[in-house]
Each structure stands twice: as C-alpha cells, then as structure tokens.
Amino acid sequence: MVDDFEPFRRWVTSLVQQQPGLEIIGEAADGLEAVQKAATLQPDLVLLDVGLPKLNGIECAGKIQEVSPNSKILFVSQESSPELVQAALATGAGGYVVKTNAGSDLL
C-alpha cells in the first residue's frame, strides 16, 4: 500500500485485512520507498497513489515493474482527470480506483 497520507493507508489496510486470503505485507509513504519495498517484498499487488513525494506514482509504477516484474499495480488516487487516468493505465497497471469510490470499488 503506497500513499503519503497515513490515515488513508491505515483505512485501506483495515479494509483489505478484513477479507479472507488478503493481507497488506508492506506500506510506503513515497515513491522511492515503494520501489525499495517492492524489490524486497515482491508483492502480488501494489496499491499505488499517483501523487507521491520523491517519485510520482506513474514513474514509480515503471520502476516497480523493473524490480518486481510479477507484481500487478492498481492505482488508487484522488486524481480523476481522464488524461491522468490514461497515463496511469498506460504504465500497464491493471486498474484505477478513485479514492472517493475506494470503499465500494477497491475490493
């Protein structure tokens, strides 16, 4: 789970961990930390915000795919402009969820 807003990370973590067979194995608050953790943890799925410090989510997605090629990426962001969503999906991400809809759409 990669987001620079800790309360949102905690909320998503609690939401995911209520689901049988799902668990959050790591959290990161910025893009560089996300790449480092992905390299170490090799997660099945990375929940990734677009607006991150140090390395934005779109750049981060490409680097995660280099260090953890089997990880799938799902963007979860407050940004919803069609251009940004298209740029995020062009990274090869499996989807894009707007944060305001995360409660119903994420799982």
Secondary structure, DSSP 8 states (H G I E B T S, - for coil): -B-S-HHHHHHHHHHHHTSTT------BSSHHHHHHHHHHH--SEEEE-SS-SSS-HHHHHHHHHHH-TT-EEEEEES---HHHHHHHHTTT-SEEEEGGGHHHH--
